[in-house]
Amino acid sequence: MKQFSDVTLKVKERKFYISKLYLSSQSPYFATLFLGRFQESEKSEIELKDVNPQDFQYYLEVLHLENAIDDDTVQGILSVADMFDTPKIVKKCEEFLVKESKKGLKEKLEMAGSYRLEELKKMCLNQIKFPMMALCVDASNKFGFSLKIERKFDSSSPWIRVFRSLQKLL
């Protein structure tokens, strides 16, 4: 709401009217920007670069306790929350991904790695561990075993070392 704002954030062509104090209380990035010794702290309009305006809108909605997180918005909200160091929003997104999201395991694991979501990462790895252990027991030839593992993990994954060690035993 424009009448309650003391700064305008411009994201591409969209303007967002916000309270410096409220946004600063939620984000160390904005606290430094607004309350630090930067020339932006004196400006009434600040341009934010490299931000999608719709993602920023959803970010602000979550910040103001609206329920904007769903499978279509979570990636964008996480991106903005990570960029502007907003741990409460990152945590809300992680909780959504763990408890409600219908996204696939691969996509969840990628987000867990990109945004350092340890609870989500643990959940994903637990879901992977058991099918892969069954694969180890059922593997009948080394070549087939190796191909299946390579498709599941990239070569830098710690899982590859574990499965290559098991592969030698087969």
C-alpha positions as CSV (number, residue, x, y, z in Angstrom):
1,M,0.0,0.0,0.0
2,K,1.4,3.2,-1.1
3,Q,0.3,5.3,1.8
4,F,2.1,3.1,4.3
5,S,5.3,2.8,2.4
6,D,8.5,4.8,2.7
7,V,10.4,3.4,-0.3
8,T,9.5,2.1,-3.8
9,L,11.3,-0.9,-5.2
10,K,11.4,-1.0,-9.0
11,V,11.7,-4.5,-10.5
12,K,11.9,-4.2,-14.3
13,E,8.8,-2.0,-15.0
14,R,6.8,-2.9,-11.8
15,K,6.9,-0.8,-8.7
16,F,6.4,-2.2,-5.2
17,Y,5.6,0.2,-2.3
18,I,7.1,-1.2,0.8
19,S,8.1,-0.3,4.4
20,K,11.9,-0.1,4.9
21,L,11.6,-1.1,8.5
22,Y,9.4,-4.2,7.9
23,L,11.5,-5.5,5.0
24,S,14.7,-4.8,7.0
25,S,13.4,-6.8,9.9
26,Q,13.0,-9.8,7.7
27,S,16.2,-9.6,5.5
28,P,19.7,-8.7,6.5
29,Y,20.3,-7.8,2.8
30,F,17.5,-5.1,3.0
31,A,18.6,-4.0,6.5
32,T,22.0,-3.2,5.1
33,L,20.6,-1.6,1.9
34,F,18.1,0.6,3.7
35,L,19.8,1.3,7.1
36,G,23.4,1.1,6.1
37,R,25.7,3.8,4.8
38,F,24.8,3.4,1.2
39,Q,23.4,6.1,-1.1
40,E,20.4,3.8,-1.7
41,S,19.4,4.3,2.0
42,E,18.5,8.0,1.1
43,K,16.6,7.2,-2.1
44,S,12.8,7.0,-2.3
45,E,13.0,4.6,-5.3
46,I,15.5,1.8,-5.7
47,E,15.9,-0.5,-8.7
48,L,16.4,-4.2,-8.1
49,K,18.2,-5.9,-10.9
50,D,18.2,-9.6,-11.9
51,V,14.8,-10.2,-10.3
52,N,11.7,-11.5,-11.9
53,P,8.8,-9.1,-10.9
54,Q,6.3,-11.9,-10.5
55,D,8.6,-13.9,-8.3
56,F,9.2,-10.8,-6.2
57,Q,5.5,-10.3,-5.9
58,Y,5.1,-13.8,-4.5
59,Y,8.1,-13.3,-2.2
60,L,6.4,-10.2,-0.7
61,E,3.1,-12.1,-0.3
62,V,4.8,-14.8,1.7
63,L,6.7,-12.2,3.7
64,H,3.3,-10.6,4.6
65,L,2.0,-14.0,5.7
66,E,-0.1,-14.8,2.6
67,N,-0.1,-18.3,1.2
68,A,1.6,-17.8,-2.1
69,I,3.8,-21.0,-2.1
70,D,2.7,-23.8,-4.4
71,D,4.4,-26.0,-6.9
72,D,4.3,-23.3,-9.6
73,T,5.8,-20.5,-7.4
74,V,8.2,-22.2,-5.0
75,Q,11.3,-22.1,-7.2
76,G,10.9,-18.4,-7.9
77,I,10.2,-17.6,-4.3
78,L,13.3,-19.5,-3.2
79,S,15.4,-17.7,-5.8
80,V,14.3,-14.3,-4.5
81,A,14.5,-15.3,-0.8
82,D,18.0,-16.7,-1.3
83,M,19.1,-13.6,-3.3
84,F,17.9,-11.3,-0.5
85,D,18.9,-13.5,2.4
86,T,15.5,-14.1,3.9
87,P,15.8,-17.3,6.0
88,K,12.2,-17.4,7.2
89,I,10.9,-17.6,3.6
90,V,13.5,-20.2,2.6
91,K,12.3,-22.3,5.6
92,K,8.7,-21.9,4.6
93,C,9.5,-23.0,1.1
94,E,11.5,-26.0,2.4
95,E,8.5,-27.0,4.6
96,F,6.2,-26.8,1.6
97,L,8.6,-29.0,-0.5
98,V,8.9,-31.6,2.3
99,K,5.2,-31.8,3.4
100,E,3.0,-30.7,0.5
101,S,4.8,-30.5,-2.9
102,K,4.0,-32.9,-5.7
103,K,7.3,-32.1,-7.5
104,G,9.5,-35.0,-8.5
105,L,12.3,-36.3,-6.4
106,K,15.0,-35.1,-8.9
107,E,13.6,-31.6,-8.9
108,K,13.4,-31.5,-5.1
109,L,16.9,-32.7,-4.7
110,E,18.2,-30.1,-7.2
111,M,16.5,-27.4,-5.2
112,A,17.8,-28.8,-2.0
113,G,21.4,-28.5,-3.4
114,S,20.9,-25.1,-4.9
115,Y,19.4,-23.5,-1.8
116,R,21.1,-25.5,0.9
117,L,17.8,-27.1,2.1
118,E,19.2,-29.8,4.5
119,E,15.8,-31.2,5.7
120,L,14.7,-31.6,2.1
121,K,18.0,-33.1,1.0
122,K,17.8,-35.6,3.9
123,M,14.2,-36.6,2.9
124,C,15.2,-37.0,-0.8
125,L,18.3,-39.1,0.0
126,N,16.3,-41.4,2.3
127,Q,13.8,-42.0,-0.6
128,I,16.7,-42.8,-2.9
129,K,18.7,-44.9,-0.5
130,F,16.3,-47.8,-0.2
131,P,15.5,-48.4,-3.9
132,M,19.2,-48.2,-4.6
133,M,20.1,-50.7,-2.0
134,A,17.6,-53.1,-3.5
135,L,19.2,-52.5,-6.9
136,C,22.6,-53.5,-5.3
137,V,21.2,-56.8,-4.1
138,D,19.5,-57.5,-7.4
139,A,22.3,-56.5,-9.7
140,S,23.4,-59.5,-11.7
141,N,26.1,-58.1,-14.0
142,K,28.6,-55.3,-13.4
143,F,27.9,-53.4,-16.6
144,G,24.1,-53.1,-16.1
145,F,24.7,-52.1,-12.5
146,S,27.1,-49.4,-13.5
147,L,24.7,-48.0,-16.2
148,K,21.8,-47.8,-13.7
149,I,24.0,-46.0,-11.1
150,E,25.4,-43.5,-13.7
151,R,21.9,-42.5,-14.7
152,K,20.8,-41.8,-11.1
153,F,23.9,-39.8,-10.0
154,D,26.5,-37.6,-11.6
155,S,30.1,-38.7,-11.3
156,S,31.0,-36.3,-8.4
157,S,28.3,-37.8,-6.2
158,P,29.5,-39.6,-3.1
159,W,27.0,-42.3,-3.9
160,I,29.0,-43.2,-7.0
161,R,32.0,-44.1,-4.8
162,V,29.9,-46.2,-2.6
163,F,28.3,-48.1,-5.4
164,R,31.5,-48.5,-7.3
165,S,33.0,-50.1,-4.2
166,L,30.0,-52.4,-4.0
167,Q,30.2,-53.1,-7.7
168,K,33.7,-54.6,-7.2
169,L,32.2,-57.1,-4.8
170,L,29.6,-58.4,-7.3
